[in-house]
Amino acid sequence: MSDLKGKVAIVGIGEVPTGRFPETAAIYHAIESAKLAIKDAGIDKNEIDYVMPTAALFSLPFNTELVTCRIVEELGLTNCKKNCQIFAGGSSSSCGLQLAGTLITSGAAKYVLYVHADKLGTGVSAQGGIDLFSTAGISAEWEVPYGQHYSSIAALTTARYNYETGCTDEQMASVCVSNRKWAEMNPNAFFRKPLTIEEVMASKMLSTPLRAKMSNMLFDGGSAFIVTSAERAKDLPNKPVYVLGEGGFVTHFVFSQEPDLTRFGWARAAKEAFEEAGLSPQDIDVAEIYDSYPVYQIIAFEELGFCERGEAGEIFMRGDTWPGGRIPCTTDGGMLSKGHIGAGGGVSLLVEAARQLMGKAGKRQVDGARFTVETATGGTYMDSQVTILGTEIP
């Protein structure tokens, strides 16, 4: 457990649209997101004393600029004491939030600005993107020589899960449809055209049984959030979004050494987070579930306790996770519809969780949202991170 329950809060969020912007420098996505978060928090920028940029995958030189304080200079911060990069792949958001909270409760920081920006859509070639996701987090000795890729990894998980549970390809496709329902209402999402199960099933086979429209696509974008103490948060304009529970569990590095390709560490991480929060899955109003491929959204949904194993496919198919449904899920459209921007896939979900609790989600706002759960995972689903947020402290 993190021992952060009710002690820290997210007080400001910022995000730029996800898409392909070849003429826009990556630093713009970072700075614009940060400016929006500062404005949203209603604080003077010089109250920020700790900047925490996460890594950009598209460019080593740009990432070095993030490490060496470019954000601090571009924003003109005059009271910043530390600029320190935190990176854990797709789980960077959860790890960054917990570390920011610890810095604040220890007195080492007052306001932490967390920023992510990447240009995987236009900053790398098509082959460069393929190469990146054929090597990052994949064992150079044991898997890379055999042509492992994130799509084949997702296909292995999907095939095994379907075999064990009886989940159908159509039910798997319904996850993509559910996410698209939310993306249709998200001005920052790339894919906003309605999607049907038939269209998903008609798309080309990517890696059996995974089809092209069951996969994420790489884009440019950025987002940011600001964390401070619960006490300071009370005096700021936004409804404070309190950190209530955190749980995490690392299971493997080499995917072939993961003992269970259809569970990972979600149940263990969720148990820890819910116990710290003093809540149960039945108390959750919005579930922001990491969704690089539909099978991982289904697995986490079940392991968090929203339904029994093997039932999630029918729940997504039935529309329970759609706008107006019983358990709204991945309400920004996720990586399957909003788009994959590197570590920003997880950051976007955390920002969306805070947005829902602040009541700022516009057309996709879930009425009366008090508690959200957000999941994140890095690399080849090497770790399972669960964060519970709320507008009140149980």
Order of alpha helices (4+ residues) and beta strands (2+ residues): beta-alpha-beta-alpha-alpha-beta-alpha-beta-alpha-alpha-alpha-alpha-beta-beta-beta-alpha-beta-alpha-beta-alpha-alpha-alpha-alpha-beta-beta
